[in-house]
Amino acid sequence: MFTTNIQAFKQLGQQLADPQWVESTFGEAIERQYRENSWFTPEFCRYALSAISRMLTSEALDAYYAKYQGVAPAIAPRKRVAVISAGNIPMAAFHDFFCILVSGNDYQGKLSHQDKHLLPILAQELIRIEPQFAERISFVERVADFDAIIATGSNNSARYFDYYFSEYPHILRKNRNSVAVLNETESDDELRALADDIYLYFGLGCRSVSKLFVPRNYDFVPFLQILTQESQPIALHHQFNNNLEYQKAVHLMNQIPYMDAGTFLLVENQNYASPIGMIYYEFYDDIEAVNCRLEADSELLQCIVSRDPYITRAEPFGSAQSPTLSDYPDGIDTLRWLLAVGS
C-alpha cells in the first residue's frame, strides 16, 4: 500500500511540473480563488503548485520512502484522520493531505473558506491516477466520525481545539514565525533569496521571514535596495498597500523610526511576529547568544534562514517558501505519527 501511494504521487508530481497541464487543470479555479480571496493572487497560487511539484519529484519521493521503509507496516487498519486546515497561504493543507494518504489512512478535510478550491481539484487528479483514493478522500464542512485529528489555527483557536479534541490522538498547531540571521557575509544572490523568503505570499505564511537578526552597525542599504527590487510583484496589490500605508501613518504619528524599502517597512522590535507590510529587526553583539535564544524559543519558530555556522537550525536563504516533504510543521514527524495511529 505504501509503495502504491508513493507511485501515485510521483505521477501527480510529473503532471504538476507541466505548466500547460497546470493551467488547463487549475486555471479556472485559480481565478475563482483570487476573486474570493484577493490575497491568493494567481502568481502565488501557481507558485504553491510549483512548490508541490518540486516536493513530488521521483528523486524526492524515493528518498522520502527510504526513510520509512522499516517503519511502515505492510498491512494496517485504516484510520479516518480529520484535518482542520489553515487558510493563510494557497494549498496550506497539502502536506497533511499527502502524509495521511501515503500512510494508508483516510483523509477527511475541513478546508478554510479562504483556501477551498485548489486542493479538491488536485484530489480529483490523484483519483484519476489511482482510483482507490476515491473512497479515502472526503471534504466536509464539519469534521465528524474520525479516529484522529490534525488542526491548525491561531494560539487562541488552539485552546478550543485542545478542549474539543483532547480525547483523540491529535496534532494541534499554533502560530509560528520564521526569522533570518545575517552576519554581513551574505552575497547579493543570498539577499535576493532572502527577499523571496520575506515577500512570497505577502509574508502571511508561518515560513515567511518576519524578523531579522543583524550585527550592530549593520549596513542595511544593500539589503533595502534588493528587497525593493525583488518584492515588486506585490507593489500594486491594493490590500497589501492599504496595510503598508496604515503602518506608515501609525509610525509617523507615534514618531517610531522605520526604514522604508518601498514595499516593506523595517522597524526595530524584539518580537517575532510583525504586521503585514513590516519586517522587524534586532541588533546583536554575540552570535552564540542569538543561537541560544532561538533554541530557547524553538516552539515559536518554524524556519531559521542563515549562512552563519553558529546557527544550529539554519536553512539556506531562499528555502523557506520551498519546503521539502521532510520539513514538518512544528518539527513533528507527521508521517511517523500517522503510521503509529494506523497500526
Secondary structure, 3 states (H helix, E strand, C coil): CHHHHHHHHHHHHHHHCCHHHHHHHHHHHHHHHHHHCCCCCHHHHHHHHHHHHHHCCHHHHHHHHHHHCCCCCCCCCCCEEEEECCCCCCCCCHHHHHHHHHCCCEEEEECCCCCCCHHHHHHHHHHHHCHHHHHHEEECCCCCCCCEEEEECCHHHHHHHHHHHCCCCEEEECCCEEEEECCCCCCHHHHHHHHHHHHHHHHCCCCCEEEEEEECCCCCHHHHHHHHHHCHHHCCCHHHHHHHHHHHHHHHHCCCCCEECCCCEEEECCCCCCCCCEEEEEEECCHHHHHHHHHHCHHHEEEEEECCCCCCCCECCCCCCCCCCCCCHHHCCHHHHHHHHHC
